Amino acid sequence: MWVDDQARFAVMQQIICDLERLTVEQRAQFVDLAQDTRYERDAAERALTRWQEQTLWTSQYCLTCFPKAATLLEELLASHRPLEFPYVARTAAIDAARCALLADLQPPIPDGICKILCGPVEDVLDRLVVEPQLPL
């Protein structure tokens, strides 16, 4: 369990950075995944918003408890990151970042919501083949 602001920030930042490093082909796959899951993610996003309202884990309260991570989420929304992605793919990335911000809180997020919201990001990042970097 991690409740540290810095840990949440690091996970969120890593998600966005990894997506911004995708190749053109991987980006296309991610956009397709995001498009294919948009209706399920919309429903899950509404359920997550209801959970936040019912548990008082509102955006404002998260900003108080996790200022660095919550500010990053606001900046991602305002800056349209990850860059060079269509709206449907950006929302999938933001959904995953939002789940990272809200991970391990009490009461817990209802089962299945974050699995749906993080699906496209997890799918594409799980497929990445990390190329070994040769020293210069």
Order of alpha helices (4+ residues) and beta strands (2+ residues): alpha-alpha-alpha-alpha-alpha-alpha-alpha
